[in-house]
Amino acid sequence: MGEQPVLPQHPSTHLELRDLTPDDGPVLDAVVADLSPYSRYLRFHTGMPRLPATVRRGLLCLDGRDRIAIVAAVATAVGDQPVGIAHLARTSPGRAEVAIVVVEGWRRAGAGRRLLAELALRARSLGIDELTGIVLPENLAMIGLIRHLSPAARFRLDARVLEVRCPLDERAVEVVTHLSRATAPARG
């Protein structure tokens, strides 16, 4: 396998977002491969070196309504390089579980914030008014991101994980809309 391109530390304004499709297995694999064992543990709650086939299939089982995913990518000299993925899975009417992962070189550069903002806008357009998730207590970046999106987010410790409920109320929609406008790439 050839050498991986070094990802530049660009602000999130250089990211392009698009829907992940069921045919994007290589994109999903590339993102997971670019995670450290600790990052895989934070996202998948295990440090597995690669996704088991059943988990991979589940993450690519997308229908555009009840199960969607968005990929963030940056253009490099060798082509688009995926730097993060956000998943949404409807769990009941008006509620969906979300999960976000961002590769090492793009953490704290706005990629997660941009992915979550876009996912929240998409969720609202699908009639979803509450996002849920399971977060490890040590995942301070994700907890901060959720709190930034919605100060009304509620966290409940259950065993070793935090169960999160984040209403997409008017305040959250205002924050998401602002984030989307502030971080959208300039069109020439």
Backbone as a printed PyTorch tensor [residue, N CA C, xyz], in Angstrom:
tensor([[[  0.8470,  -1.1750,   0.0000],
         [  0.0000,   0.0000,   0.0000],
         [  0.8890,   1.2330,   0.0000]],

        [[  0.5080,   2.2520,  -0.7630],
         [  1.2940,   3.4700,  -0.8710],
         [  1.2090,   4.3140,   0.3770]],

        [[  2.0460,   5.3170,   0.4050],
         [  2.0820,   6.2250,   1.5300],
         [  0.8130,   7.0750,   1.5720]],

        [[  0.2600,   7.2480,   2.7720],
         [ -0.9240,   8.0710,   2.9480],
         [ -0.5590,   9.5450,   2.7820]],

        [[ -1.3960,  10.3360,   2.1070],
         [ -1.1080,  11.7600,   1.9990],
         [ -1.2340,  12.4210,   3.3640]],

        [[ -0.3880,  13.4070,   3.6000],
         [ -0.4610,  14.1630,   4.8390],
         [ -1.5970,  15.1580,   4.6980]],

        [[ -2.5140,  15.1360,   5.6450],
         [ -3.6480,  16.0400,   5.5900],
         [ -3.2460,  17.4000,   6.1370]],

        [[ -3.4940,  18.4540,   5.3600],
         [ -3.1800,  19.7810,   5.8580],
         [ -4.1600,  20.1850,   6.9550]],

        [[ -3.7280,  21.0500,   7.8460],
         [ -4.5860,  21.5400,   8.9200],
         [ -5.3300,  22.7780,   8.4480]],

        [[ -6.3100,  22.5890,   7.5900],
         [ -7.1320,  23.6900,   7.0980],
         [ -8.3080,  23.9070,   8.0260]],

        [[ -8.8110,  25.1270,   8.0870],
         [-10.0620,  25.3050,   8.8190],
         [-11.1850,  24.6080,   8.0790]],

        [[-12.3000,  24.3960,   8.7690],
         [-13.3930,  23.6190,   8.2010],
         [-14.0050,  24.2540,   6.9610]],

        [[-13.6800,  25.5080,   6.6530],
         [-14.2520,  26.1310,   5.4650],
         [-13.7680,  25.4420,   4.1940]],

        [[-12.7110,  24.6410,   4.2630],
         [-12.2060,  23.9380,   3.0940],
         [-12.8100,  22.5400,   2.9520]],

        [[-13.6960,  22.1950,   3.8420],
         [-14.3400,  20.8940,   3.7860],
         [-15.5210,  20.9280,   2.8350]],

        [[-15.6950,  19.8450,   2.1280],
         [-16.8900,  19.6490,   1.3130],
         [-17.6800,  18.5330,   1.9640]],

        [[-18.9790,  18.7450,   2.1000],
         [-19.8490,  17.7310,   2.6730],
         [-20.7020,  17.1220,   1.5780]],

        [[-20.9320,  15.8120,   1.7010],
         [-21.8280,  15.1220,   0.7740],
         [-22.4100,  13.9270,   1.4970]],

        [[-23.4890,  13.4010,   0.9340],
         [-24.0830,  12.1960,   1.5010],
         [-23.1450,  11.0150,   1.2960]],

        [[-23.0310,  10.2050,   2.3110],
         [-22.3620,   8.9120,   2.1780],
         [-23.3780,   7.9880,   1.5300]],

        [[-22.9530,   7.1350,   0.6400],
         [-23.8570,   6.2140,  -0.0420],
         [-23.5270,   4.7750,   0.3560]],

        [[-24.4370,   3.8490,   0.1010],
         [-24.1480,   2.4400,   0.3920],
         [-22.9230,   1.9110,  -0.3640]],

        [[-22.5310,   2.5850,  -1.4490],
         [-21.3540,   2.1600,  -2.2230],
         [-20.0510,   2.7750,  -1.7240]],

        [[-20.1040,   3.5470,  -0.6420],
         [-18.9300,   4.2520,  -0.1330],
         [-18.1560,   3.4740,   0.9260]],

        [[-18.1370,   2.1630,   0.8180],
         [-17.3560,   1.3550,   1.7500],
         [-15.9070,   1.7920,   1.8540]],

        [[-15.2190,   2.0670,   0.7200],
         [-13.8370,   2.5090,   0.8130],
         [-13.6740,   3.8360,   1.5780]],

        [[-14.6670,   4.7130,   1.4870],
         [-14.6130,   5.9830,   2.2270],
         [-14.7120,   5.6960,   3.7280]],

        [[-15.6650,   4.8680,   4.1130],
         [-15.8100,   4.4850,   5.5150],
         [-14.5310,   3.8160,   6.0200]],

        [[-13.9900,   2.9000,   5.2350],
         [-12.7640,   2.2000,   5.6270],
         [-11.6000,   3.1700,   5.7980]],

        [[-11.5000,   4.1670,   4.9100],
         [-10.4030,   5.1440,   4.9870],
         [-10.5000,   5.9610,   6.2690]],

        [[-11.6990,   6.3720,   6.6430],
         [-11.8550,   7.1510,   7.8730],
         [-11.4750,   6.2970,   9.0800]],

        [[-11.9800,   5.0750,   9.1460],
         [-11.6740,   4.2030,  10.2810],
         [-10.1770,   3.9040,  10.3340]],

        [[ -9.5490,   3.7090,   9.1840],
         [ -8.1120,   3.4190,   9.1520],
         [ -7.2770,   4.5950,   9.6550]],

        [[ -7.7970,   5.8170,   9.4980],
         [ -7.0580,   7.0030,   9.9380],
         [ -7.2990,   7.3610,  11.3990]],

        [[ -8.0030,   6.5050,  12.1320],
         [ -8.2480,   6.7430,  13.5530],
         [ -7.2070,   6.0220,  14.3900]],

        [[ -6.8070,   6.6530,  15.4710],
         [ -5.9350,   5.9780,  16.4270],
         [ -6.7690,   4.9390,  17.1820]],

        [[ -6.1260,   3.9680,  17.8250],
         [ -6.8940,   3.0090,  18.6280],
         [ -7.7710,   3.7110,  19.6760]],

        [[ -7.2670,   4.7880,  20.2700],
         [ -8.0580,   5.5060,  21.2730],
         [ -9.2810,   6.1720,  20.6370]],

        [[ -9.1130,   6.7410,  19.4520],
         [-10.2440,   7.3610,  18.7610],
         [-11.2850,   6.3250,  18.3580]],

        [[-10.8280,   5.1490,  17.9110],
         [-11.7860,   4.0750,  17.6030],
         [-12.5420,   3.6600,  18.8620]],

        [[-11.8310,   3.6310,  19.9860],
         [-12.4760,   3.3090,  21.2560],
         [-13.5330,   4.3620,  21.6030]],

        [[-13.2140,   5.6430,  21.4390],
         [-14.1850,   6.6950,  21.7620],
         [-15.4250,   6.6080,  20.8800]],

        [[-15.2590,   6.2820,  19.6060],
         [-16.3940,   6.2350,  18.6820],
         [-17.1730,   4.9220,  18.7670]],

        [[-16.4430,   3.8060,  18.7810],
         [-17.0930,   2.4920,  18.7170],
         [-17.0930,   1.7590,  20.0610]],

        [[-16.5030,   2.3750,  21.0730],
         [-16.4230,   1.8420,  22.4310],
         [-15.5870,   0.5660,  22.4830]],

        [[-14.6990,   0.4390,  21.5260],
         [-13.7210,  -0.6410,  21.4770],
         [-12.5700,  -0.1820,  20.5860]],

        [[-11.3770,  -0.6950,  20.8160],
         [-10.2150,  -0.2830,  20.0350],
         [ -9.9450,  -1.1680,  18.8360]],

        [[-10.9810,  -1.7800,  18.2740],
         [-10.8020,  -2.7110,  17.1550],
         [-10.0030,  -2.0570,  16.0160]],

        [[ -9.1020,  -2.8130,  15.3820],
         [ -8.2810,  -2.2420,  14.3090],
         [ -9.0700,  -1.9410,  13.0380]],

        [[-10.1480,  -2.6870,  12.8030],
         [-11.0300,  -2.3920,  11.6630],
         [-12.4390,  -2.8500,  12.0310]],

        [[-13.3850,  -2.3530,  11.2800],
         [-14.7810,  -2.6520,  11.5840],
         [-15.1260,  -4.0900,  11.2440]],

        [[-15.8400,  -4.7640,  12.1330],
         [-16.3640,  -6.0840,  11.7630],
         [-17.3350,  -5.9110,  10.5950]],

        [[-17.4680,  -6.9360,   9.7720],
         [-18.3040,  -6.8610,   8.5690],
         [-19.7420,  -6.4700,   8.9000]],

        [[-20.2900,  -6.9650,  10.0020],
         [-21.6790,  -6.6310,  10.3380],
         [-21.8310,  -5.1540,  10.7020]],

        [[-20.8750,  -4.5960,  11.4140],
         [-20.9150,  -3.1700,  11.7690],
         [-20.7540,  -2.3270,  10.5090]],

        [[-19.8160,  -2.7150,   9.6660],
         [-19.5740,  -1.9860,   8.4070],
         [-20.8460,  -1.9760,   7.5500]],

        [[-21.4660,  -3.1390,   7.3980],
         [-22.7170,  -3.2150,   6.6170],
         [-23.7940,  -2.3250,   7.2180]],

        [[-23.9140,  -2.3280,   8.5400],
         [-24.9070,  -1.4940,   9.2170],
         [-24.6750,  -0.0140,   8.9800]],

        [[-23.4130,   0.4010,   8.9800],
         [-23.0970,   1.8170,   8.7580],
         [-23.3120,   2.2400,   7.3110]],

        [[-23.3310,   1.2690,   6.4030],
         [-23.5560,   1.5730,   4.9790],
         [-24.9880,   1.2830,   4.5470]],

        [[-25.8150,   0.8430,   5.4720],
         [-27.2260,   0.5880,   5.1750],
         [-27.9680,   1.9190,   5.3040]],

        [[-27.9880,   2.6690,   4.2230],
         [-28.5020,   4.0430,   4.2150],
         [-29.6680,   4.1480,   3.2500]],

        [[-30.7310,   4.8420,   3.6810],
         [-31.9000,   4.9790,   2.8110],
         [-32.2840,   6.4310,   2.5280]],

        [[-31.5600,   7.3870,   3.0820],
         [-31.8370,   8.7920,   2.8170],
         [-32.9810,   9.3770,   3.6250]],

        [[-33.6440,   8.5630,   4.4260],
         [-34.7590,   9.0710,   5.2430],
         [-34.6280,   8.6480,   6.7140]],

        [[-34.5410,   7.3670,   6.9700],
         [-34.4220,   6.8850,   8.3430],
         [-32.9690,   6.6150,   8.7390]],

        [[-32.1290,   6.4470,   7.7580],
         [-30.6940,   6.2140,   7.9890],
         [-29.9240,   7.0270,   6.9630]],

        [[-29.2290,   8.0400,   7.4520],
         [-28.4170,   8.8740,   6.5600],
         [-27.0260,   9.0300,   7.1600]],

        [[-26.0950,   9.3720,   6.3130],
         [-24.7360,   9.6660,   6.7570],
         [-24.1720,  10.7450,   5.8450]],

        [[-23.3260,  11.5650,   6.4250],
         [-22.6780,  12.6480,   5.7000],
         [-21.1750,  12.4740,   5.8730]],

        [[-20.4440,  12.6460,   4.7920],
         [-18.9910,  12.5710,   4.8430],
         [-18.4250,  13.9580,   4.5840]],

        [[-17.3930,  14.3030,   5.3330],
         [-16.6330,  15.5370,   5.1120],
         [-15.3200,  15.1430,   4.4670]],

        [[-14.9660,  15.8380,   3.3970],
         [-13.7280,  15.5190,   2.6810],
         [-13.0010,  16.8070,   2.3310]],

        [[-11.7180,  16.6810,   2.1320],
         [-10.8860,  17.7970,   1.7230],
         [-10.1380,  17.3910,   0.4540]],

        [[-10.0090,  18.3200,  -0.4650],
         [ -9.2810,  18.0380,  -1.7050],
         [ -7.7810,  18.0300,  -1.4200]],

        [[ -7.1110,  17.0040,  -1.9190],
         [ -5.6500,  16.9170,  -1.8180],
         [ -5.0980,  16.6980,  -3.2220]],

        [[ -3.7980,  16.6880,  -3.3430],
         [ -3.1550,  16.4790,  -4.6450],
         [ -3.4830,  15.1080,  -5.2280]],

        [[ -3.8360,  14.1410,  -4.3680],
         [ -4.1360,  12.7930,  -4.8430],
         [ -5.6300,  12.5000,  -4.8680]],

        [[ -6.4650,  13.5300,  -4.6770],
         [ -7.9180,  13.3470,  -4.7110],
         [ -8.5450,  13.7060,  -3.3790]],

        [[ -9.8550,  13.5610,  -3.3230],
         [-10.5640,  13.8800,  -2.0850],
         [-10.1830,  12.9010,  -0.9880]],

        [[ -9.8970,  13.4480,   0.1870],
         [ -9.5350,  12.6490,   1.3500],
         [-10.6340,  12.8070,   2.3990]],

        [[-11.3370,  11.7200,   2.7590],
         [-12.3770,  11.8440,   3.7840],
         [-11.7480,  12.1140,   5.1500]],

        [[-12.3590,  13.0440,   5.8950],
         [-11.8150,  13.4000,   7.2070],
         [-12.8210,  13.1910,   8.3410]],

        [[-14.0610,  12.8610,   8.0080],
         [-15.0400,  12.6170,   9.0540],
         [-16.3550,  12.1310,   8.4860]],

        [[-17.1140,  11.4650,   9.3280],
         [-18.4310,  10.9540,   8.9370],
         [-19.3870,  11.1370,  10.1040]],

        [[-20.6080,  11.5590,   9.7850],
         [-21.6720,  11.6590,  10.7730],
         [-22.8220,  10.7650,  10.3280]],

        [[-23.3290,   9.9590,  11.2340],
         [-24.4450,   9.0440,  10.9610],
         [-25.6770,   9.4510,  11.7530]],

        [[-26.8320,   9.2260,  11.1680],
         [-28.1140,   9.4470,  11.8280],
         [-28.9800,   8.2310,  11.5510]],

        [[-29.5850,   7.6980,  12.6100],
         [-30.5070,   6.5620,  12.4670],
         [-31.7630,   6.8640,  13.2750]],

        [[-32.9020,   6.9700,  12.5790],
         [-34.1690,   7.2280,  13.2620],
         [-34.4640,   6.0400,  14.1800]],

        [[-34.8070,   6.3460,  15.4330],
         [-35.1170,   5.3020,  16.4050],
         [-36.5970,   5.2650,  16.7570]],

        [[-37.2960,   6.3540,  16.5170],
         [-38.7430,   6.4410,  16.7360],
         [-39.2180,   7.7120,  16.0370]],

        [[-40.5180,   7.9060,  15.9210],
         [-40.9770,   9.1440,  15.2930],
         [-40.4380,  10.3570,  16.0640]],

        [[-39.7910,  11.2540,  15.3530],
         [-39.2810,  12.4690,  15.9690],
         [-37.9480,  12.3440,  16.6780]],

        [[-37.3570,  11.1560,  16.7060],
         [-36.1010,  10.9600,  17.4400],
         [-35.1300,  10.1390,  16.5920]],

        [[-33.8380,  10.5060,  16.6680],
         [-32.8130,   9.7630,  15.9410],
         [-31.5200,   9.7420,  16.7340]],

        [[-30.8110,   8.6410,  16.6140],
         [-29.4910,   8.5130,  17.2310],
         [-28.4370,   8.9990,  16.2420]],

        [[-27.4630,   9.7390,  16.7500],
         [-26.3870,  10.2420,  15.8980],
         [-25.0430,   9.7780,  16.4400]],

        [[-24.0810,   9.7320,  15.5350],
         [-22.7000,   9.4170,  15.8830],
         [-21.7990,  10.1400,  14.8870]],

        [[-20.6950,  10.6490,  15.3920],
         [-19.7610,  11.4060,  14.5550],
         [-18.3580,  10.9120,  14.8360]],

        [[-17.5520,  10.8500,  13.7920],
         [-16.1460,  10.5220,  13.9490],
         [-15.3410,  11.4320,  13.0220]],

        [[-14.2200,  11.9160,  13.5240],
         [-13.3300,  12.7990,  12.7640],
         [-11.9140,  12.2580,  12.9010]],

        [[-11.1740,  12.2010,  11.7900],
         [ -9.8060,  11.6730,  11.8110],
         [ -8.8880,  12.5980,  12.6110]],

        [[ -7.7890,  12.0490,  13.0370],
         [ -6.8700,  12.7260,  13.9480],
         [ -6.4680,  14.1340,  13.5030]],

        [[ -6.0350,  14.3080,  12.2640],
         [ -5.5150,  15.5940,  11.8140],
         [ -6.5520,  16.6890,  11.6910]],

        [[ -7.8150,  16.3500,  11.8570],
         [ -8.8810,  17.3390,  11.6970],
         [ -9.6720,  17.5890,  12.9670]],

        [[ -9.2110,  17.0640,  14.0610],
         [ -9.8750,  17.3250,  15.3420],
         [ -9.6240,  18.7620,  15.7530]],

        [[-10.6250,  19.3520,  16.3400],
         [-10.5600,  20.7300,  16.8380],
         [-10.3200,  21.7430,  15.7230]],

        [[-10.6650,  21.3460,  14.4870],
         [-10.5440,  22.2520,  13.3370],
         [-11.9210,  22.5910,  12.7720]],

        [[-12.9790,  22.1770,  13.4390],
         [-14.3290,  22.5140,  13.0090],
         [-15.0420,  21.4540,  12.1990]],

        [[-14.3810,  20.3400,  11.8980],
         [-15.0120,  19.3060,  11.0770],
         [-16.1930,  18.6730,  11.8130]],

        [[-16.0400,  18.3310,  13.0810],
         [-17.1280,  17.7310,  13.8410],
         [-18.2960,  18.6900,  13.9970]],

        [[-17.9870,  19.9410,  14.2660],
         [-19.0250,  20.9630,  14.4050],
         [-19.8080,  21.1150,  13.1090]],

        [[-19.0870,  21.1250,  11.9990],
         [-19.7470,  21.2740,  10.6940],
         [-20.6070,  20.0510,  10.3620]],

        [[-20.0890,  18.8600,  10.6490],
         [-20.8570,  17.6400,  10.4110],
         [-22.1130,  17.6040,  11.2790]],

        [[-21.9780,  17.9370,  12.5570],
         [-23.1310,  17.9080,  13.4470],
         [-24.1660,  18.9500,  13.0330]],

        [[-23.7190,  20.1270,  12.6290],
         [-24.6490,  21.1700,  12.1890],
         [-25.4340,  20.7030,  10.9660]],

        [[-24.7450,  20.1400,   9.9920],
         [-25.4320,  19.6670,   8.7830],
         [-26.3820,  18.5200,   9.1040]],

        [[-25.9580,  17.6090,   9.9650],
         [-26.8040,  16.4830,  10.3420],
         [-28.0560,  16.9770,  11.0800]],

        [[-27.8930,  17.9680,  11.9470],
         [-29.0430,  18.5150,  12.6720],
         [-30.0200,  19.1900,  11.7140]],

        [[-29.5210,  19.9220,  10.7320],
         [-30.4140,  20.5380,   9.7440],
         [-31.1680,  19.4780,   8.9530]],

        [[-30.4540,  18.4420,   8.5520],
         [-31.0980,  17.3470,   7.8230],
         [-32.1430,  16.6690,   8.6980]],

        [[-31.8110,  16.4660,   9.9810],
         [-32.7490,  15.8300,  10.9050],
         [-34.0350,  16.6480,  10.9990]],

        [[-33.9080,  17.9500,  11.1530],
         [-35.1050,  18.8050,  11.2410],
         [-35.9430,  18.6910,   9.9730]],

        [[-35.2820,  18.6470,   8.8110],
         [-36.0400,  18.5450,   7.5580],
         [-36.7610,  17.1970,   7.4350]],

        [[-36.3210,  16.2030,   8.1940],
         [-36.9520,  14.8760,   8.1960],
         [-37.9720,  14.7260,   9.3280]],

        [[-38.2640,  15.8180,  10.0160],
         [-39.2470,  15.7630,  11.0920],
         [-38.7020,  15.2580,  12.4130]],

        [[-37.4110,  15.2690,  12.5650],
         [-36.7830,  14.8070,  13.8060],
         [-36.5540,  16.0220,  14.6960]],

        [[-37.0130,  15.9460,  15.9420],
         [-36.8470,  17.0820,  16.8450],
         [-36.0180,  16.7570,  18.0870]],

        [[-35.4460,  15.5500,  18.1320],
         [-34.5350,  15.2110,  19.2230],
         [-33.4690,  14.2550,  18.7200]],

        [[-32.2210,  14.5950,  19.0210],
         [-31.0910,  13.7260,  18.7040],
         [-30.6570,  13.0300,  19.9800]],

        [[-30.2940,  11.7660,  19.8450],
         [-29.8240,  10.9990,  20.9880],
         [-28.4800,  10.3840,  20.6410]],

        [[-27.8040,   9.9000,  21.6490],
         [-26.5410,   9.2220,  21.4200],
         [-26.0000,   8.6160,  22.6980]],

        [[-24.9850,   7.8320,  22.5300],
         [-24.2560,   7.2220,  23.6340],
         [-22.8230,   7.7280,  23.5360]],

        [[-22.3480,   8.3450,  24.6040],
         [-21.0100,   8.9390,  24.6070],
         [-20.2600,   8.4350,  25.8350]],

        [[-19.0120,   8.1000,  25.6460],
         [-18.1870,   7.7400,  26.7940],
         [-17.8750,   9.0040,  27.5920]],

        [[-17.8900,   8.9400,  28.9190],
         [-17.6500,  10.1340,  29.7340],
         [-16.3170,  10.8160,  29.4580]],

        [[-15.3280,  10.0650,  28.9930],
         [-14.0150,  10.6540,  28.7100],
         [-13.9520,  11.3560,  27.3510]],

        [[-15.0140,  11.2830,  26.5690],
         [-15.0450,  11.9280,  25.2500],
         [-15.4760,  13.3870,  25.4130]],

        [[-14.5930,  14.1770,  25.9940],
         [-14.8980,  15.5680,  26.3260],
         [-15.1590,  16.4190,  25.0840]],

        [[-14.4960,  16.0990,  23.9780],
         [-14.7210,  16.8770,  22.7510],
         [-16.1600,  16.7220,  22.2770]],

        [[-16.6810,  15.5110,  22.2960],
         [-18.0610,  15.2870,  21.8500],
         [-19.0560,  15.9010,  22.8320]],

        [[-18.7860,  15.7880,  24.1060],
         [-19.6710,  16.3890,  25.1050],
         [-19.7180,  17.9070,  24.9050]],

        [[-18.5640,  18.5190,  24.6720],
         [-18.5230,  19.9580,  24.4160],
         [-19.2620,  20.3420,  23.1480]],

        [[-19.1250,  19.5300,  22.1220],
         [-19.8100,  19.7870,  20.8540],
         [-21.3280,  19.7330,  21.0460]],

        [[-21.7980,  18.7670,  21.7820],
         [-23.2290,  18.6410,  22.0410],
         [-23.7290,  19.8300,  22.8560]],

        [[-22.9800,  20.1990,  23.8720],
         [-23.3830,  21.3450,  24.7020],
         [-23.3970,  22.6350,  23.8870]],

        [[-22.4810,  22.7500,  22.9460],
         [-22.4490,  23.9410,  22.0800],
         [-23.6920,  23.9860,  21.1970]],

        [[-24.0820,  22.8350,  20.6860],
         [-25.2680,  22.7710,  19.8360],
         [-26.5180,  23.1090,  20.6230]],

        [[-26.6550,  22.5290,  21.8080],
         [-27.8860,  22.7160,  22.5660],
         [-27.5980,  22.7570,  24.0610]],

        [[-27.6810,  23.9510,  24.6480],
         [-27.5280,  24.0340,  26.1000],
         [-28.5930,  23.2170,  26.8410]],

        [[-29.6820,  22.8880,  26.1640],
         [-30.7480,  22.0840,  26.7760],
         [-30.4600,  20.5810,  26.7140]],

        [[-29.3280,  20.1900,  26.1550],
         [-28.9920,  18.7690,  26.0830],
         [-28.9280,  18.1840,  27.4920]],

        [[-29.4180,  16.9610,  27.6050],
         [-29.4230,  16.2730,  28.8890],
         [-28.5120,  15.0480,  28.7990]],

        [[-27.7490,  14.8320,  29.8570],
         [-26.8220,  13.7050,  29.9340],
         [-27.2110,  12.8650,  31.1470]],

        [[-27.2320,  11.5420,  30.9540],
         [-27.5400,  10.6350,  32.0600],
         [-26.5200,   9.5150,  32.0440]],

        [[-25.8440,   9.3350,  33.1760],
         [-24.8580,   8.2690,  33.2910],
         [-25.5820,   6.9490,  33.4980]],

        [[-25.2970,   5.9860,  32.6240],
         [-25.8870,   4.6610,  32.7090],
         [-24.7550,   3.6650,  32.5430]],

        [[-24.4490,   2.9680,  33.6070],
         [-23.2960,   2.0620,  33.6280],
         [-22.0370,   2.8940,  33.3700]],

        [[-21.3630,   2.6520,  32.2610],
         [-20.1290,   3.3870,  31.9590],
         [-20.2810,   4.3690,  30.8080]],

        [[-21.4970,   4.6570,  30.3840],
         [-21.6980,   5.5590,  29.2530],
         [-22.6840,   6.6650,  29.6250]],

        [[-22.6040,   7.7490,  28.8730],
         [-23.5620,   8.8360,  29.0180],
         [-24.6160,   8.6750,  27.9330]],

        [[-25.8630,   8.6340,  28.3470],
         [-26.9520,   8.6790,  27.3830],
         [-27.2860,  10.1440,  27.1900]],

        [[-27.3150,  10.5810,  25.9310],
         [-27.5000,  11.9860,  25.6050],
         [-28.8350,  12.1710,  24.9000]],

        [[-29.5480,  13.2190,  25.2760],
         [-30.7590,  13.6550,  24.5770],
         [-30.5860,  15.1310,  24.2880]],

        [[-30.6720,  15.4500,  23.0170],
         [-30.4260,  16.8160,  22.5750],
         [-31.6240,  17.3020,  21.7590]],

        [[-32.4850,  18.1310,  22.3760],
         [-33.6380,  18.6190,  21.6240],
         [-33.2020,  19.5950,  20.5370]],

        [[-33.8210,  19.4660,  19.3880],
         [-33.5650,  20.4210,  18.3030],
         [-34.6130,  21.5300,  18.4150]],

        [[-34.5370,  22.2470,  19.5420],
         [-35.4640,  23.3420,  19.7820],
         [-35.0300,  24.5740,  18.9830]],

        [[-35.7490,  25.6610,  19.1390],
         [-35.4500,  26.8720,  18.3650],
         [-34.0330,  27.3740,  18.6170]],

        [[-33.5520,  27.2860,  19.8550],
         [-32.1880,  27.7310,  20.1850],
         [-31.1690,  26.8740,  19.4260]],

        [[-31.3740,  25.5770,  19.4270],
         [-30.4490,  24.6850,  18.7160],
         [-30.4840,  24.9620,  17.2200]],

        [[-31.6780,  25.1800,  16.6660],
         [-31.7870,  25.4660,  15.2370],
         [-31.0670,  26.7700,  14.9040]],

        [[-31.1790,  27.7540,  15.7730],
         [-30.4820,  29.0270,  15.5880],
         [-28.9640,  28.8120,  15.5660]],

        [[-28.4520,  28.0410,  16.5170],
         [-27.0150,  27.7410,  16.5810],
         [-26.5790,  26.9810,  15.3360]],

        [[-27.3490,  25.9610,  14.9560],
         [-27.0130,  25.1400,  13.7890],
         [-27.0030,  25.9760,  12.5180]],

        [[-28.0060,  26.8120,  12.3540],
         [-28.0700,  27.6650,  11.1610],
         [-26.8770,  28.5980,  11.1150]],

        [[-26.5210,  29.1720,  12.2530],
         [-25.3520,  30.0560,  12.3120],
         [-24.0780,  29.2820,  11.9770]],

        [[-23.9230,  28.0980,  12.5540],
         [-22.7380,  27.2810,  12.2770],
         [-22.6520,  26.9260,  10.7990]],

        [[-23.7740,  26.5700,  10.2130],
         [-23.7800,  26.1840,   8.8020],
         [-23.3630,  27.3470,   7.9130]],

        [[-23.8770,  28.5230,   8.2060],
         [-23.5120,  29.7030,   7.4040],
         [-22.0640,  30.1000,   7.6290]],

        [[-21.6170,  30.0440,   8.8820],
         [-20.2760,  30.4850,   9.2260],
         [-19.1840,  29.5590,   8.6970]],

        [[-19.5090,  28.2720,   8.5180],
         [-18.4850,  27.3250,   8.1230],
         [-18.6570,  26.7920,   6.7060]],

        [[-19.6770,  27.2540,   6.0160],
         [-19.8910,  26.7870,   4.6360],
         [-18.7850,  27.3290,   3.7390]],

        [[-18.3160,  26.5360,   2.7830],
         [-17.2710,  27.0240,   1.8900],
         [-17.7940,  28.1420,   1.0020]],

        [[-16.9220,  29.0710,   0.7290],
         [-17.2790,  30.1740,  -0.1830],
         [-17.4150,  29.6210,  -1.5990]],

        [[-18.4100,  30.0240,  -2.2710],
         [-18.6330,  29.5850,  -3.6600],
         [-18.1440,  30.6820,  -4.6040]],

        [[-17.3430,  30.2970,  -5.5630],
         [-16.7940,  31.2950,  -6.4850],
         [-17.5060,  31.3830,  -7.7730]]])
